[in-house]
Amino acid sequence: MIKLLLLTLLIIVIAMALLCIKVLLLRGGRFSSQHVHDNPGLRAKGIHCVMDQDREARDNNRAY
């Protein structure tokens, strides 16, 4: 049981370290934004945040 707990803890620590490499090693490093509206590829395809899509749909329904 202890071996499994230690192995699990080791895997979690390694995963967190790999996720933080950019933040830890680069000066001024930070995580990139994960929001849809900050992704240029999605913006080029016309894909918006669900909140924006909902607002547009509600505005379109009011017009009728």
Jmol script that loads the backbone (N, CA, C; Angstrom):
load data "model"
ATOM      1  N   MET A   1       0.825  -1.199   0.000  1.00  0.00           N
ATOM      2  CA  MET A   1       0.000   0.000   0.000  1.00  0.00           C
ATOM      3  C   MET A   1       0.868   1.261   0.000  1.00  0.00           C
ATOM      4  N   ILE A   2       1.911   1.251   0.805  1.00  0.00           N
ATOM      5  CA  ILE A   2       2.814   2.404   0.878  1.00  0.00           C
ATOM      6  C   ILE A   2       3.538   2.594  -0.450  1.00  0.00           C
ATOM      7  N   LYS A   3       3.929   1.470  -1.105  1.00  0.00           N
ATOM      8  CA  LYS A   3       4.610   1.579  -2.392  1.00  0.00           C
ATOM      9  C   LYS A   3       3.705   2.262  -3.421  1.00  0.00           C
ATOM     10  N   LEU A   4       2.446   1.893  -3.437  1.00  0.00           N
ATOM     11  CA  LEU A   4       1.500   2.479  -4.375  1.00  0.00           C
ATOM     12  C   LEU A   4       1.309   3.970  -4.086  1.00  0.00           C
ATOM     13  N   LEU A   5       1.226   4.335  -2.830  1.00  0.00           N
ATOM     14  CA  LEU A   5       1.065   5.735  -2.441  1.00  0.00           C
ATOM     15  C   LEU A   5       2.285   6.558  -2.855  1.00  0.00           C
ATOM     16  N   LEU A   6       3.469   6.024  -2.610  1.00  0.00           N
ATOM     17  CA  LEU A   6       4.696   6.731  -2.987  1.00  0.00           C
ATOM     18  C   LEU A   6       4.835   6.839  -4.505  1.00  0.00           C
ATOM     19  N   LEU A   7       4.468   5.785  -5.218  1.00  0.00           N
ATOM     20  CA  LEU A   7       4.523   5.830  -6.675  1.00  0.00           C
ATOM     21  C   LEU A   7       3.558   6.866  -7.219  1.00  0.00           C
ATOM     22  N   THR A   8       2.361   6.911  -6.662  1.00  0.00           N
ATOM     23  CA  THR A   8       1.371   7.901  -7.086  1.00  0.00           C
ATOM     24  C   THR A   8       1.865   9.311  -6.802  1.00  0.00           C
ATOM     25  N   LEU A   9       2.420   9.528  -5.642  1.00  0.00           N
ATOM     26  CA  LEU A   9       2.953  10.844  -5.283  1.00  0.00           C
ATOM     27  C   LEU A   9       4.094  11.238  -6.210  1.00  0.00           C
ATOM     28  N   LEU A  10       4.953  10.292  -6.545  1.00  0.00           N
ATOM     29  CA  LEU A  10       6.064  10.567  -7.455  1.00  0.00           C
ATOM     30  C   LEU A  10       5.559  10.953  -8.842  1.00  0.00           C
ATOM     31  N   ILE A  11       4.554  10.257  -9.340  1.00  0.00           N
ATOM     32  CA  ILE A  11       3.985  10.580 -10.650  1.00  0.00           C
ATOM     33  C   ILE A  11       3.374  11.971 -10.645  1.00  0.00           C
ATOM     34  N   ILE A  12       2.678  12.324  -9.583  1.00  0.00           N
ATOM     35  CA  ILE A  12       2.069  13.660  -9.483  1.00  0.00           C
ATOM     36  C   ILE A  12       3.139  14.738  -9.438  1.00  0.00           C
ATOM     37  N   VAL A  13       4.197  14.520  -8.685  1.00  0.00           N
ATOM     38  CA  VAL A  13       5.284  15.500  -8.585  1.00  0.00           C
ATOM     39  C   VAL A  13       5.968  15.684  -9.944  1.00  0.00           C
ATOM     40  N   ILE A  14       6.215  14.600 -10.645  1.00  0.00           N
ATOM     41  CA  ILE A  14       6.849  14.696 -11.966  1.00  0.00           C
ATOM     42  C   ILE A  14       5.943  15.438 -12.940  1.00  0.00           C
ATOM     43  N   ALA A  15       4.652  15.127 -12.915  1.00  0.00           N
ATOM     44  CA  ALA A  15       3.711  15.804 -13.812  1.00  0.00           C
ATOM     45  C   ALA A  15       3.662  17.304 -13.523  1.00  0.00           C
ATOM     46  N   MET A  16       3.627  17.692 -12.271  1.00  0.00           N
ATOM     47  CA  MET A  16       3.598  19.113 -11.916  1.00  0.00           C
ATOM     48  C   MET A  16       4.891  19.806 -12.331  1.00  0.00           C
ATOM     49  N   ALA A  17       6.012  19.139 -12.162  1.00  0.00           N
ATOM     50  CA  ALA A  17       7.294  19.724 -12.568  1.00  0.00           C
ATOM     51  C   ALA A  17       7.333  19.927 -14.079  1.00  0.00           C
ATOM     52  N   LEU A  18       6.844  18.959 -14.839  1.00  0.00           N
ATOM     53  CA  LEU A  18       6.843  19.097 -16.299  1.00  0.00           C
ATOM     54  C   LEU A  18       5.889  20.198 -16.744  1.00  0.00           C
ATOM     55  N   LEU A  19       4.775  20.356 -16.058  1.00  0.00           N
ATOM     56  CA  LEU A  19       3.846  21.427 -16.404  1.00  0.00           C
ATOM     57  C   LEU A  19       4.431  22.807 -16.093  1.00  0.00           C
ATOM     58  N   CYS A  20       5.319  22.886 -15.141  1.00  0.00           N
ATOM     59  CA  CYS A  20       5.851  24.176 -14.703  1.00  0.00           C
ATOM     60  C   CYS A  20       7.212  24.513 -15.290  1.00  0.00           C
ATOM     61  N   ILE A  21       7.720  23.711 -16.204  1.00  0.00           N
ATOM     62  CA  ILE A  21       9.059  23.956 -16.753  1.00  0.00           C
ATOM     63  C   ILE A  21       9.177  25.359 -17.336  1.00  0.00           C
ATOM     64  N   LYS A  22       8.218  25.758 -18.146  1.00  0.00           N
ATOM     65  CA  LYS A  22       8.276  27.075 -18.783  1.00  0.00           C
ATOM     66  C   LYS A  22       8.258  28.186 -17.742  1.00  0.00           C
ATOM     67  N   VAL A  23       7.465  28.017 -16.711  1.00  0.00           N
ATOM     68  CA  VAL A  23       7.361  29.045 -15.679  1.00  0.00           C
ATOM     69  C   VAL A  23       8.628  29.098 -14.844  1.00  0.00           C
ATOM     70  N   LEU A  24       9.195  27.942 -14.552  1.00  0.00           N
ATOM     71  CA  LEU A  24      10.358  27.898 -13.678  1.00  0.00           C
ATOM     72  C   LEU A  24      11.663  28.278 -14.372  1.00  0.00           C
ATOM     73  N   LEU A  25      11.824  27.921 -15.642  1.00  0.00           N
ATOM     74  CA  LEU A  25      13.117  28.094 -16.293  1.00  0.00           C
ATOM     75  C   LEU A  25      13.259  29.382 -17.099  1.00  0.00           C
ATOM     76  N   LEU A  26      12.183  29.956 -17.556  1.00  0.00           N
ATOM     77  CA  LEU A  26      12.275  31.163 -18.354  1.00  0.00           C
ATOM     78  C   LEU A  26      12.038  32.403 -17.500  1.00  0.00           C
ATOM     79  N   ARG A  27      12.825  33.422 -17.746  1.00  0.00           N
ATOM     80  CA  ARG A  27      12.609  34.674 -17.042  1.00  0.00           C
ATOM     81  C   ARG A  27      11.311  35.290 -17.556  1.00  0.00           C
ATOM     82  N   GLY A  28      10.429  35.604 -16.652  1.00  0.00           N
ATOM     83  CA  GLY A  28       9.136  36.153 -17.027  1.00  0.00           C
ATOM     84  C   GLY A  28       8.225  35.112 -17.658  1.00  0.00           C
ATOM     85  N   GLY A  29       8.561  33.837 -17.485  1.00  0.00           N
ATOM     86  CA  GLY A  29       7.742  32.774 -18.067  1.00  0.00           C
ATOM     87  C   GLY A  29       6.396  32.693 -17.371  1.00  0.00           C
ATOM     88  N   ARG A  30       5.376  32.358 -18.140  1.00  0.00           N
ATOM     89  CA  ARG A  30       4.040  32.198 -17.568  1.00  0.00           C
ATOM     90  C   ARG A  30       3.252  31.259 -18.461  1.00  0.00           C
ATOM     91  N   PHE A  31       2.166  30.754 -17.919  1.00  0.00           N
ATOM     92  CA  PHE A  31       1.314  29.870 -18.691  1.00  0.00           C
ATOM     93  C   PHE A  31       0.568  30.687 -19.731  1.00  0.00           C
ATOM     94  N   SER A  32       0.427  30.126 -20.917  1.00  0.00           N
ATOM     95  CA  SER A  32      -0.328  30.820 -21.952  1.00  0.00           C
ATOM     96  C   SER A  32      -1.812  30.731 -21.635  1.00  0.00           C
ATOM     97  N   SER A  33      -2.555  31.665 -22.154  1.00  0.00           N
ATOM     98  CA  SER A  33      -3.989  31.710 -21.902  1.00  0.00           C
ATOM     99  C   SER A  33      -4.678  30.522 -22.563  1.00  0.00           C
ATOM    100  N   GLN A  34      -5.635  29.948 -21.884  1.00  0.00           N
ATOM    101  CA  GLN A  34      -6.377  28.814 -22.406  1.00  0.00           C
ATOM    102  C   GLN A  34      -7.783  29.203 -22.855  1.00  0.00           C
ATOM    103  N   HIS A  35      -8.074  30.498 -22.881  1.00  0.00           N
ATOM    104  CA  HIS A  35      -9.389  30.961 -23.283  1.00  0.00           C
ATOM    105  C   HIS A  35      -9.548  30.895 -24.800  1.00  0.00           C
ATOM    106  N   VAL A  36     -10.744  30.608 -25.238  1.00  0.00           N
ATOM    107  CA  VAL A  36     -11.033  30.477 -26.665  1.00  0.00           C
ATOM    108  C   VAL A  36     -10.771  31.787 -27.391  1.00  0.00           C
ATOM    109  N   HIS A  37     -11.135  32.916 -26.782  1.00  0.00           N
ATOM    110  CA  HIS A  37     -10.992  34.196 -27.475  1.00  0.00           C
ATOM    111  C   HIS A  37      -9.534  34.628 -27.632  1.00  0.00           C
ATOM    112  N   ASP A  38      -8.602  33.959 -26.954  1.00  0.00           N
ATOM    113  CA  ASP A  38      -7.180  34.286 -27.092  1.00  0.00           C
ATOM    114  C   ASP A  38      -6.471  33.409 -28.119  1.00  0.00           C
ATOM    115  N   ASN A  39      -7.177  32.483 -28.733  1.00  0.00           N
ATOM    116  CA  ASN A  39      -6.582  31.560 -29.685  1.00  0.00           C
ATOM    117  C   ASN A  39      -6.819  32.075 -31.102  1.00  0.00           C
ATOM    118  N   PRO A  40      -5.754  32.491 -31.807  1.00  0.00           N
ATOM    119  CA  PRO A  40      -5.937  33.058 -33.147  1.00  0.00           C
ATOM    120  C   PRO A  40      -6.484  32.053 -34.156  1.00  0.00           C
ATOM    121  N   GLY A  41      -6.160  30.781 -34.029  1.00  0.00           N
ATOM    122  CA  GLY A  41      -6.672  29.780 -34.952  1.00  0.00           C
ATOM    123  C   GLY A  41      -8.180  29.629 -34.852  1.00  0.00           C
ATOM    124  N   LEU A  42      -8.705  29.644 -33.636  1.00  0.00           N
ATOM    125  CA  LEU A  42     -10.154  29.536 -33.457  1.00  0.00           C
ATOM    126  C   LEU A  42     -10.859  30.812 -33.903  1.00  0.00           C
ATOM    127  N   ARG A  43     -10.227  31.942 -33.646  1.00  0.00           N
ATOM    128  CA  ARG A  43     -10.828  33.211 -34.095  1.00  0.00           C
ATOM    129  C   ARG A  43     -10.920  33.259 -35.613  1.00  0.00           C
ATOM    130  N   ALA A  44      -9.896  32.735 -36.295  1.00  0.00           N
ATOM    131  CA  ALA A  44      -9.908  32.742 -37.761  1.00  0.00           C
ATOM    132  C   ALA A  44     -11.039  31.866 -38.314  1.00  0.00           C
ATOM    133  N   LYS A  45     -11.395  30.819 -37.577  1.00  0.00           N
ATOM    134  CA  LYS A  45     -12.483  29.937 -38.000  1.00  0.00           C
ATOM    135  C   LYS A  45     -13.848  30.456 -37.562  1.00  0.00           C
ATOM    136  N   GLY A  46     -13.859  31.545 -36.815  1.00  0.00           N
ATOM    137  CA  GLY A  46     -15.121  32.122 -36.366  1.00  0.00           C
ATOM    138  C   GLY A  46     -15.695  31.445 -35.144  1.00  0.00           C
ATOM    139  N   ILE A  47     -14.875  30.714 -34.408  1.00  0.00           N
ATOM    140  CA  ILE A  47     -15.333  30.037 -33.196  1.00  0.00           C
ATOM    141  C   ILE A  47     -15.152  30.983 -32.022  1.00  0.00           C
ATOM    142  N   HIS A  48     -16.215  31.151 -31.245  1.00  0.00           N
ATOM    143  CA  HIS A  48     -16.188  32.074 -30.109  1.00  0.00           C
ATOM    144  C   HIS A  48     -16.405  31.309 -28.813  1.00  0.00           C
ATOM    145  N   CYS A  49     -16.242  32.021 -27.741  1.00  0.00           N
ATOM    146  CA  CYS A  49     -16.548  31.506 -26.409  1.00  0.00           C
ATOM    147  C   CYS A  49     -18.045  31.201 -26.333  1.00  0.00           C
ATOM    148  N   VAL A  50     -18.416  30.217 -25.561  1.00  0.00           N
ATOM    149  CA  VAL A  50     -19.824  29.839 -25.446  1.00  0.00           C
ATOM    150  C   VAL A  50     -20.669  30.995 -24.916  1.00  0.00           C
ATOM    151  N   MET A  51     -20.088  31.827 -24.077  1.00  0.00           N
ATOM    152  CA  MET A  51     -20.835  32.980 -23.558  1.00  0.00           C
ATOM    153  C   MET A  51     -21.121  33.976 -24.686  1.00  0.00           C
ATOM    154  N   ASP A  52     -20.146  34.190 -25.564  1.00  0.00           N
ATOM    155  CA  ASP A  52     -20.352  35.086 -26.701  1.00  0.00           C
ATOM    156  C   ASP A  52     -21.378  34.511 -27.675  1.00  0.00           C
ATOM    157  N   GLN A  53     -21.306  33.210 -27.917  1.00  0.00           N
ATOM    158  CA  GLN A  53     -22.260  32.571 -28.809  1.00  0.00           C
ATOM    159  C   GLN A  53     -23.676  32.654 -28.247  1.00  0.00           C
ATOM    160  N   ASP A  54     -23.813  32.466 -26.950  1.00  0.00           N
ATOM    161  CA  ASP A  54     -25.126  32.562 -26.310  1.00  0.00           C
ATOM    162  C   ASP A  54     -25.675  33.983 -26.430  1.00  0.00           C
ATOM    163  N   ARG A  55     -24.817  34.966 -26.200  1.00  0.00           N
ATOM    164  CA  ARG A  55     -25.243  36.366 -26.304  1.00  0.00           C
ATOM    165  C   ARG A  55     -25.697  36.691 -27.728  1.00  0.00           C
ATOM    166  N   GLU A  56     -24.943  36.212 -28.731  1.00  0.00           N
ATOM    167  CA  GLU A  56     -25.321  36.440 -30.124  1.00  0.00           C
ATOM    168  C   GLU A  56     -26.656  35.770 -30.456  1.00  0.00           C
ATOM    169  N   ALA A  57     -26.864  34.552 -29.966  1.00  0.00           N
ATOM    170  CA  ALA A  57     -28.111  33.842 -30.234  1.00  0.00           C
ATOM    171  C   ALA A  57     -29.295  34.560 -29.591  1.00  0.00           C
ATOM    172  N   ARG A  58     -29.100  35.061 -28.373  1.00  0.00           N
ATOM    173  CA  ARG A  58     -30.181  35.793 -27.705  1.00  0.00           C
ATOM    174  C   ARG A  58     -30.492  37.096 -28.436  1.00  0.00           C
ATOM    175  N   ASP A  59     -29.454  37.779 -28.900  1.00  0.00           N
ATOM    176  CA  ASP A  59     -29.675  39.015 -29.654  1.00  0.00           C
ATOM    177  C   ASP A  59     -30.407  38.750 -30.967  1.00  0.00           C
ATOM    178  N   ASN A  60     -30.067  37.650 -31.631  1.00  0.00           N
ATOM    179  CA  ASN A  60     -30.738  37.298 -32.880  1.00  0.00           C
ATOM    180  C   ASN A  60     -32.202  36.945 -32.650  1.00  0.00           C
ATOM    181  N   ASN A  61     -32.520  36.302 -31.537  1.00  0.00           N
ATOM    182  CA  ASN A  61     -33.904  35.936 -31.242  1.00  0.00           C
ATOM    183  C   ASN A  61     -34.746  37.135 -30.881  1.00  0.00           C
ATOM    184  N   ARG A  62     -34.150  38.151 -30.298  1.00  0.00           N
ATOM    185  CA  ARG A  62     -34.895  39.358 -29.931  1.00  0.00           C
ATOM    186  C   ARG A  62     -35.331  40.153 -31.177  1.00  0.00           C
ATOM    187  N   ALA A  63     -34.541  40.028 -32.231  1.00  0.00           N
ATOM    188  CA  ALA A  63     -34.824  40.777 -33.438  1.00  0.00           C
ATOM    189  C   ALA A  63     -36.093  40.292 -34.130  1.00  0.00           C
ATOM    190  N   TYR A  64     -36.506  39.066 -33.844  1.00  0.00           N
ATOM    191  CA  TYR A  64     -37.675  38.509 -34.532  1.00  0.00           C
ATOM    192  C   TYR A  64     -38.916  38.744 -33.752  1.00  0.00           C
TER     193      TYR A  64
END
end "model"
wireframe off; spacefill off
backbone 0.3
color backbone group
